[in-house]
């Protein structure tokens, strides 16, 4: 949930869209109204297009046909090659803890939603919006500000206390900031351990990553959750421009050294 601090913000343009099995919420501030509205329509259409291309549940999606060997990357939309490259980079940086392979098939699901959310936000920025928040199923890409001297703020849900907040992240001083959480509170056990192909069994209940780009924040949260608290925290500390909050099943809170500067 995004909550700008202060008062007297520009009138927001808000929209919620059901796609990819979740809800994408837009909060857009400033810019020329007609141009921003047109960009919002384009961003929403883009999300549906991403779903058509990348859905593993649609037998005739490009990604499903690619997995069955019925088409080639060259024959697919350019975005397929782009996402393939991003998945390879995520796997490299995470030493294989993030994987786009599931049951022997290419499955970029773990990256696509964050990437699509980020792309939607950037489309609105390019149209002249002064402040943009796009929440894709709980993971948020923030750009600009909602008003003068008014940073975006994002509440991080407490996985052990339904309805409560574990922290509030502020985007003060950042032109772009993303907040992504992976864990078991909302969807149960769904994160896969790439080493075994089975559900990841760790001491964690949630990992929240704060970084400039949601594409990577989402991937890093997933990878760190699969690693467990000790290895995950050490790895996240090694990444540039990344802060994180990890919560264990025993209600222990661990965080990267610079996270305090992003809380408030």
C-alpha positions in Angstrom: 0.0 0.0 0.0 1.4 3.4 -1.0 0.9 6.3 1.3 2.4 9.7 0.4 3.2 11.8 3.4 2.1 15.4 4.0 -0.7 17.3 2.4 -1.8 19.3 -0.6 -0.7 16.8 -3.3 -1.7 17.2 -6.9 -5.0 15.5 -7.8 -4.1 11.9 -8.4 -5.1 9.8 -11.4 -5.9 6.3 -10.0 -6.7 3.0 -11.6 -6.9 -0.6 -10.7 -6.6 -3.4 -13.3 -7.0 -7.1 -12.9 -4.4 -9.0 -15.0 -1.8 -11.8 -14.6 -3.9 -13.3 -11.8 -3.5 -10.2 -9.6 -4.4 -6.5 -9.3 -2.2 -3.7 -10.6 -2.9 -0.4 -8.9 -1.8 2.9 -10.4 -1.4 6.3 -8.6 -0.2 9.0 -10.9 0.5 12.6 -10.1 1.1 15.7 -12.3 1.7 15.9 -16.0 -0.6 17.1 -18.8 -3.9 15.2 -18.1 -4.6 14.0 -21.6 -1.1 12.8 -22.2 -1.0 11.0 -18.8 -4.4 9.4 -19.3 -3.3 8.1 -22.8 -0.1 6.7 -21.2 -2.1 5.0 -18.5 -4.3 3.4 -21.1 -1.1 2.3 -23.0 0.4 0.9 -19.8 -2.7 -1.1 -19.0 -2.8 -2.5 -22.5 0.9 -3.3 -22.2 0.2 -5.4 -19.1 -2.4 -7.4 -20.9 0.0 -7.9 -23.8 2.7 -9.2 -21.4 0.2 -11.6 -20.0 -0.7 -12.9 -23.5 2.9 -13.3 -24.5 4.3 -14.8 -21.2 1.5 -16.6 -19.5 2.5 -20.2 -18.8 -1.2 -21.0 -18.4 -2.1 -20.2 -22.0 -1.2 -23.0 -24.3 -0.8 -20.7 -27.3 1.2 -17.9 -25.6 4.6 -17.3 -27.1 6.4 -18.5 -24.0 4.4 -21.8 -23.9 5.0 -22.4 -27.6 8.7 -21.6 -27.1 8.9 -24.1 -24.2 7.4 -26.8 -26.4 9.9 -26.1 -29.2 7.1 -24.9 -31.6 8.8 -21.5 -32.2 12.1 -19.9 -31.7 13.2 -16.8 -29.8 13.9 -15.0 -33.1 10.2 -15.6 -34.1 8.9 -14.3 -30.8 8.3 -10.6 -29.9 11.5 -8.8 -29.0 10.4 -8.7 -25.3 10.9 -12.4 -25.1 14.6 -12.2 -25.8 14.8 -9.2 -23.4 13.2 -11.2 -20.6 15.4 -14.2 -21.4 18.5 -12.1 -21.0 17.2 -10.6 -17.7 16.5 -14.1 -16.3 20.0 -15.2 -17.3 21.5 -12.2 -15.5 19.4 -12.8 -12.4 20.5 -16.4 -12.3 24.2 -15.3 -12.7 24.1 -12.6 -10.0 22.2 -15.0 -7.5 24.6 -17.9 -8.2 21.6 -19.9 -9.4 19.3 -19.2 -6.5 17.0 -17.4 -8.9 16.0 -19.7 -11.7 13.7 -19.3 -14.7 13.6 -23.1 -15.2 10.7 -25.0 -13.7 10.2 -28.8 -14.2 12.7 -28.7 -17.0 11.0 -25.8 -18.9 11.8 -22.2 -19.3 9.4 -20.3 -17.0 10.1 -16.6 -16.4 7.1 -16.1 -14.1 9.4 -15.0 -11.2 10.7 -12.1 -13.2 8.0 -11.0 -15.5 5.5 -9.4 -13.1 8.2 -7.1 -11.6 9.5 -6.2 -15.0 6.1 -5.5 -16.4 5.2 -3.3 -13.4 8.4 -1.3 -13.8 7.8 -0.9 -17.5 4.3 0.4 -16.8 5.6 3.0 -14.4 8.3 4.2 -16.8 5.7 4.6 -19.6 3.9 7.1 -17.4 7.1 8.9 -16.5 8.0 9.2 -20.2 4.5 10.8 -20.7 5.4 13.6 -18.2 3.9 12.4 -14.9 5.7 14.0 -12.0 5.0 11.1 -9.6 4.1 7.5 -10.3 3.3 4.5 -8.1 2.5 1.2 -9.7 1.7 -1.7 -7.3 1.7 -5.1 -9.0 0.2 -7.6 -6.6 2.0 -6.0 -3.6 5.3 -5.2 -5.2 5.7 -1.5 -6.0 7.7 0.7 -8.4 7.9 4.3 -7.4 9.1 7.2 -9.6 9.3 10.9 -8.9 7.3 12.4 -6.0 3.5 12.8 -5.3 4.0 16.5 -4.5 6.4 19.1 -3.4 8.5 17.9 -0.5 6.3 14.8 -0.3 8.0 11.4 -0.8 6.2 8.2 -1.6 6.0 5.9 1.4 5.3 2.1 1.3 4.1 0.0 4.2 5.6 -3.4 4.5 3.2 -6.0 5.8 4.1 -7.9 9.0 3.9 -11.6 7.9 3.3 -12.7 11.5 0.7 -10.2 12.5 -2.1 -9.9 9.8 -3.1 -6.3 9.3 0.1 -4.9 10.9 3.1 -3.3 9.4 6.7 -4.5 9.9 8.1 -1.2 8.5 7.4 1.8 6.4 9.8 2.5 3.5 10.3 6.1 2.3 11.5 7.0 -1.2 12.8 10.4 0.0 15.7 11.5 -2.0 15.3 8.8 -4.6 14.1 9.5 -8.2 13.2 5.8 -8.5 12.6 3.2 -5.8 11.1 -0.3 -5.8 9.9 -2.4 -2.9 9.3 -6.1 -3.3 8.4 -8.8 -0.8 8.7 -12.6 -1.1 7.3 -14.9 1.5 4.7 -17.3 2.7 2.1 -15.0 4.4 0.0 -14.2 1.3 0.4 -17.2 -1.0 1.7 -20.0 1.3 4.7 -22.1 0.3 5.2 -21.2 -3.4 8.9 -20.4 -3.7 11.0 -23.2 -5.3 14.5 -24.2 -4.2 16.3 -24.4 -7.6 18.7 -27.1 -6.2 15.9 -29.5 -5.5 13.0 -28.4 -7.6 10.8 -28.5 -4.5 9.4 -25.8 -2.2 12.1 -23.9 -0.4 12.3 -24.8 3.2 14.1 -22.0 5.2 13.9 -20.2 8.5 12.3 -17.2 6.8 8.7 -16.0 6.5 9.4 -12.9 4.4 12.1 -11.0 2.6 11.5 -7.4 1.5 14.0 -5.9 -0.9 14.4 -2.1 -1.6 16.2 -1.2 -4.8 15.9 1.3 -7.7 14.3 -1.3 -10.1 11.5 -3.6 -9.4 12.7 -6.1 -11.9 15.7 -6.8 -9.7 14.1 -6.2 -6.3 11.5 -8.9 -7.0 14.2 -11.4 -8.2 16.5 -10.7 -5.3 13.7 -11.1 -2.7 12.8 -14.5 -4.2 16.4 -15.7 -4.3 17.2 -14.5 -0.8 14.2 -16.3 0.6 15.3 -19.6 -1.0 18.8 -19.1 0.6 17.6 -18.6 4.1 18.3 -15.8 6.5 22.0 -16.1 7.1 23.2 -16.7 3.5 20.4 -14.5 2.1 21.4 -11.5 4.3 25.1 -11.8 3.5 24.3 -12.0 -0.3 22.0 -9.0 -0.2 24.6 -7.0 1.7 27.0 -7.6 -1.2 24.7 -6.1 -3.9 25.0 -2.4 -4.8 22.1 -0.1 -4.1 20.1 -2.8 -2.4 18.7 -2.8 1.2 16.5 -5.5 2.7 14.4 -6.6 5.7 14.2 -10.3 6.6 11.8 -11.8 9.1 12.2 -15.3 10.4 9.6 -17.8 11.5 10.9 -17.1 15.1 10.0 -13.4 14.7 13.6 -12.3 14.4 14.2 -9.3 12.3 17.4 -9.0 10.3 18.3 -6.2 7.9 21.0 -4.8 5.7 23.3 -2.1 7.2 21.8 0.8 5.2 18.1 0.0 5.6 17.6 2.5 8.4 18.1 5.3 5.9 15.1 4.1 3.9 12.7 3.8 6.9 10.3 6.5 7.9 
